[in-house]
Amino acid sequence: MNAQNISCNIKISGIVLDSIEQVALSNNIVSIESLGKEIKTDSKGQFTLSGLCPGKYEVHISHLNCEHIHVLIELHSDTFLKISLRHIERELIGFKLSAKLEKSEDLNHLNSKNMDYRKGQSISMLMQDIAGISLLKTGSTVSKPMVNGLFGNRVIIVNNGIRLEGQNWGMEHAPEIDAFLASEIDLIKGAESLRYGADGIGGVIRISPKSIFNEKPKTLNGEINLIGNSNGRGKTGNLILGGVLSKSLPIYIRVQSSIKQFGNIKTANDFLANTGMSEFNYSVNLGYLRKGFLSEVFYSEFHNKIGIFTGSQVGNLSDLEKAMSSSSPLIKANFTNTIDRPYQLVQHRMVKVRNALQLNAKNKIELTLSYQKNHREEYDVLRSANSFTGPSFDYYIGSSFAELLWTKNPFHRINWKAGLIGLRQSNAYTGRFFIPGFYQNSFGGFVMASKQYKKLNIEGSVRCDQKHFEIYRWIGTVSNKTQLNYAGLAYVLKAEYQLSNKEKISFIQSSTWRAPAPNELYSNGLHQGLASIEIGDSNLTKERSYSQSLAYSVHQKKYKLDVEGYYQIVNGYINLIPSNKVILTIRGAYPVFEYQQNKAALYGVNARWKYQINKSIYSIISGQLPYGQNLDTKKALNLMPSANGKLSIGYKHKTLNVDVWVNYQSKQNRYVVGSDFMPPPEAYALIGFDLNYEFISMGQNFKCGITGSNIGNSRYRDYLNRFRYFTDEPGVNISAKITMNINHKKTKSI
Amino acid sequence: MSSEIKRITLGLAMVLVGFQACETDPKPYMPPANEGELITTLIIETTDSASGQKQVFKFKDADGEGGNAPSQFDSIELEQNKTYSVNLILLDESKTSVDTISNEVLNEGEDHLFKFTVSNINLGIRLDDLDKNGLPIGLKSIWSAGSSGDGKLKVVLKHQPGIKNGDPALGETDIEIEFNCRIK
C-alpha cells in the first residue's frame, strides 16, 4: 500500500457514560493530540472524529472531574468506542477497552508503570520520584517523605482514601503502608488537598490502590511479585488476587499479602550491625456495586520489625564524638538476618467502610468511616541483660474518622463538592516520655468548586476546622491535664489555562494552618541516638502558611517539559533549634534543642525535561532546587534538602526497556554553623540502571527486571540521613524481580 | 431506595462493630509504666583506711535525663596524705521501691568497667575488684590522696557487653559525672 493512496476518511465515534449510573457525560473533551483534533461530547455523551487515516492513535478523553485517559487504538476502519468513566471520581470502573489507561505524565503524579522499577522498596522510596519529594532517613531501613523541605506533621499521607494516622511526628517513624498496595501516588496541590486536612502545609501525598471495581466477572485477576536483593540478601514476595462473584451478584473481592525479609545492609566497605528488617502485611477488600450504589469494605494490617544500627545508640556526647571521628563503624558486623536490640516493632491496622449513593445524574452522597490503630514499640539496647525485657517505649494511637461527602455536578455551571469530617483520636504511651498522652476531637467542613471557562479552569476550596486536645502529662506522680483549642480557616485557589492543546500554565495560591503537635508543646527529654535533649514550649501557637506556585508544562511529541516554582511563607514556623544551654545528667552534659517559632520562607524550583532522541531512545533530566530561610534570624533553615538532579537515558524496543541514570546530590552549604554535631557531608553522584522485559508464557503475562543502584559501590553520606554521623549509605545493590500477571478466565461457570 | 438504605444500615452496623475496637484503646490519662532502666543516683562511699571514718558523696537526678535538674551534686572532700577504700553504689530512685543497680553491675561485672580520671589534683586511684574473667570492675577502689589542692574527678561507667578487655575506651557510656574534688 502506498501512503498516498490510503483513504483518510475513517471516523471514530463513541459515547462516554458514567459507569455507575450509565448516564451520558457531556462536555468531555475527546482529542487526538498528534493530529491536533479535539471535540466535546454532546448532551447525549456522543462524539465523532472523522477524516482519520489508518494507523495508531492515542485518544485522549478528559473531563473536569474525571481522570484524563489515554487510549491507544489501531484504526483500520470506522470504530465505535464505549467509554465508561467513574464520574466525579478518579477511579475508573468497568472500562470496556483493553488499552492501557494512564494519566498524562506529570511532575506530581506516579502511576504503577513509573513505580515498577522500585517494586519491593518501601512506600517512601516509591514517592521520591515525584518532583519536590526527598527522603528523611534514619539509617538504611527507615525513611519518610519530605516535600520541598517539609516533613512529619506538615505532610499528610492519604492511604486508600483515609488519612494515615500514626506516630507521624517522629523523625525516625516511617509511614506504615504496604508499598505493594500503591498503584498511583499523587502529590495533591489543588483544591482537593483540603479534603484531607488544612495542616498539610508541606503537601498531601495520596496513595491509591487499584480500584477494586476494576475486577471483572468470571476472571481471576492478580499479580505475583518475587524480588531478590543482593544488598541485605533481601527476599520479598507479594500476591494479589481479585475477582467478582458473578455478574448477577456484583460483589468484588480482592485479597493481598506481602512479605519481606532483609538482613544486615552493607556499605561500600562494611556490614552495618543490626540493620535487617522484616515485614508482613495483608489486606482484604470487598466491594458491592449496583446501579447507583457502591459499598466497599477494606481491612489491612501492616507489621514490621526494623533493626536500628547498633552503633547509633550512643550513651552520651563523648560516645557520639567518638563514633563521628571514626571512619568505619566502631561495631564490626557480618551478615545476619537476626535482629537484636535496638529495634522498632510497628503494627498498623486499618478498617474502612465507604458507601456511595448516586442520587441522580447530578448528586452523589458518600459516607466513609474508618478506624486505625497504630502500635509502635521501640526496644533500646539494655544496660543489663536481665533487668528488663519490655520495650523502652511503647505508643498507641487509635483514630476513628468519619467523612460525609456530597458532590453536586453541575450547579449554576459549577461543579461542587462539600464535606463534613470528624476525628476522634486517643494517644497513649508507656515507658520513656516523648509525647504526652492525649485525646483529640476535631471537626471540620469544606466546600470545593470548579468551573471551566473555555480554556480557563478555576477551582477553589475553603475549609474550616475546630480541634480540641485534652493532654495528660505526668509530673512526678501528679497528672496534669491541659485543654487546648484551635480553630482556623484555610483556602486553596487554582487557575489553569490551556495555552494550546500542548501547553498549559497554572497558578495556585493557598493559605493553610497547623496546630502545634503535643510533642512540640511538651517534649522534655533525651533523644536517644542523637545525644541531645529536646525541650518543648507550651506557649507555641499555630503555624500559618501562605503559598504561591506557578507551573508551566508543554508536551510536544518530541519533548515534554514541566517546570514549577513555589514560594511559601510560614508564620510561626515551629523549628527545633539548638540553644546554647547544656543540661547536666548522670551521663554527662547534653546539648539542649528547643522548639521555637519563627517566620520562615521556603522557595524553589522543580523541573523535568523529557526528550525523545529518536523512536526508541529518550532522555530525561529532572532536578530540584529547594531553599529554606529563617526570616527572623536571616539564617538558613536546617535540614533542608540540597539541590539535586537526575539524568537518565532510556531505550525502548517493543517490550524491552533499558534505563541508565546518574543521581547527583550537591553538598548542603546552607545550614547554621555550630547547630549540628558535624558539617553536612560532601556531594555525591550515583549510577543506577533498570532493565526490564515483558513476555507472554503459558498464557500469562510476565515481566522480569534487573535494577542496580549505586553500582559504582561509592562511599557516601547523605545530609538528610540522621545516621550520617555514624555510617555510610548502602553500597551497591542489584535487585532481580519477576512479576506474573494472573488473568485466568473461567470458561465454565460453576 | 429502601433497599439501599438497608444496605447502608448494614454497612454502618459493620463499622460499629469495628469501632468497638476503640474501646480497647489504652487511655491517655493512665500513668506511664516505669521506664525500663534508669540510673538516677551515684553514691561514692569513702572509708578512711586508718580511722574507719565514712563519708558519702552523691549525685542524684531522680527523674533521669532531662526534666528537672539534678537535686544533689556534692563536691568530694578528702584529706591530704590519707588512703581511702571506696565503694560505688548506683541506685534507681525513680521507682517506688528503690532499685540497687550496682548489684546488677556486680553480677554482670564482665560487661562493665569504671574509669576514674583525675585532673589538677594529687589523687591516685587503683581499682580493687575483679570480674569472673579476672579484669577489674571498679565498684571497689583504693584512693590515695596526696598534697592539698582543688581539681576534678571524673567517674565513667562503660557498658561493654561481650567486648570487655580492660580498655575503658570501648562500649557505651552509662555514667559520666565530673565531680569537684578538694584535698584539704
Chai-1 contact restraints between the chains, C-beta under 6 A:
chainA,res_idxA,chainB,res_idxB,connection_type,confidence,min_distance_angstrom,max_distance_angstrom,comment,restraint_id
A,F293,B,E4,contact,1.0,0.0,6.0,A-B,restraint_1
A,S295,B,G11,contact,1.0,0.0,6.0,A-B,restraint_2
A,G315,B,E172,contact,1.0,0.0,6.0,A-B,restraint_3
A,G315,B,T173,contact,1.0,0.0,6.0,A-B,restraint_4
A,N316,B,T173,contact,1.0,0.0,6.0,A-B,restraint_5
A,N316,B,E176,contact,1.0,0.0,6.0,A-B,restraint_6
A,D319,B,T173,contact,1.0,0.0,6.0,A-B,restraint_7
A,V351,B,G18,contact,1.0,0.0,6.0,A-B,restraint_8
A,V353,B,G11,contact,1.0,0.0,6.0,A-B,restraint_9
A,V353,B,V15,contact,1.0,0.0,6.0,A-B,restraint_10
A,N355,B,I8,contact,1.0,0.0,6.0,A-B,restraint_11
A,N355,B,G11,contact,1.0,0.0,6.0,A-B,restraint_12
A,L369,B,V15,contact,1.0,0.0,6.0,A-B,restraint_13
A,Y371,B,G18,contact,1.0,0.0,6.0,A-B,restraint_14
A,Y371,B,F19,contact,1.0,0.0,6.0,A-B,restraint_15
A,R383,B,E37,contact,1.0,0.0,6.0,A-B,restraint_16
A,R383,B,H159,contact,1.0,0.0,6.0,A-B,restraint_17
A,R383,B,D174,contact,1.0,0.0,6.0,A-B,restraint_18
A,S384,B,E104,contact,1.0,0.0,6.0,A-B,restraint_19
A,S384,B,E108,contact,1.0,0.0,6.0,A-B,restraint_20
A,S387,B,E37,contact,1.0,0.0,6.0,A-B,restraint_21
A,S387,B,E104,contact,1.0,0.0,6.0,A-B,restraint_22
A,F388,B,G36,contact,1.0,0.0,6.0,A-B,restraint_23
A,F388,B,E37,contact,1.0,0.0,6.0,A-B,restraint_24
A,S392,B,G36,contact,1.0,0.0,6.0,A-B,restraint_25
A,Y396,B,P26,contact,1.0,0.0,6.0,A-B,restraint_26
A,G398,B,C22,contact,1.0,0.0,6.0,A-B,restraint_27
A,G398,B,D25,contact,1.0,0.0,6.0,A-B,restraint_28
A,S400,B,C22,contact,1.0,0.0,6.0,A-B,restraint_29
A,S426,B,D25,contact,1.0,0.0,6.0,A-B,restraint_30
A,S426,B,P28,contact,1.0,0.0,6.0,A-B,restraint_31
A,N427,B,P28,contact,1.0,0.0,6.0,A-B,restraint_32
A,A428,B,P26,contact,1.0,0.0,6.0,A-B,restraint_33
A,A428,B,P28,contact,1.0,0.0,6.0,A-B,restraint_34
A,Y429,B,P32,contact,1.0,0.0,6.0,A-B,restraint_35
A,T430,B,P32,contact,1.0,0.0,6.0,A-B,restraint_36
A,T430,B,A33,contact,1.0,0.0,6.0,A-B,restraint_37
A,G431,B,E35,contact,1.0,0.0,6.0,A-B,restraint_38
A,R432,B,E35,contact,1.0,0.0,6.0,A-B,restraint_39
A,G437,B,P28,contact,1.0,0.0,6.0,A-B,restraint_40
A,F438,B,P28,contact,1.0,0.0,6.0,A-B,restraint_41
A,Y439,B,P28,contact,1.0,0.0,6.0,A-B,restraint_42
A,Y472,B,P28,contact,1.0,0.0,6.0,A-B,restraint_43
A,Y472,B,Y29,contact,1.0,0.0,6.0,A-B,restraint_44
A,W474,B,P31,contact,1.0,0.0,6.0,A-B,restraint_45
A,N524,B,G66,contact,1.0,0.0,6.0,A-B,restraint_46
A,N524,B,G67,contact,1.0,0.0,6.0,A-B,restraint_47
A,G525,B,G66,contact,1.0,0.0,6.0,A-B,restraint_48
A,L526,B,E65,contact,1.0,0.0,6.0,A-B,restraint_49
A,L526,B,G66,contact,1.0,0.0,6.0,A-B,restraint_50
A,I533,B,G66,contact,1.0,0.0,6.0,A-B,restraint_51
A,L584,B,P70,contact,1.0,0.0,6.0,A-B,restraint_52
A,T585,B,E65,contact,1.0,0.0,6.0,A-B,restraint_53
A,I586,B,I39,contact,1.0,0.0,6.0,A-B,restraint_54
A,I586,B,D61,contact,1.0,0.0,6.0,A-B,restraint_55
A,I586,B,I175,contact,1.0,0.0,6.0,A-B,restraint_56
A,R587,B,T173,contact,1.0,0.0,6.0,A-B,restraint_57
A,R587,B,E176,contact,1.0,0.0,6.0,A-B,restraint_58
A,G588,B,E176,contact,1.0,0.0,6.0,A-B,restraint_59
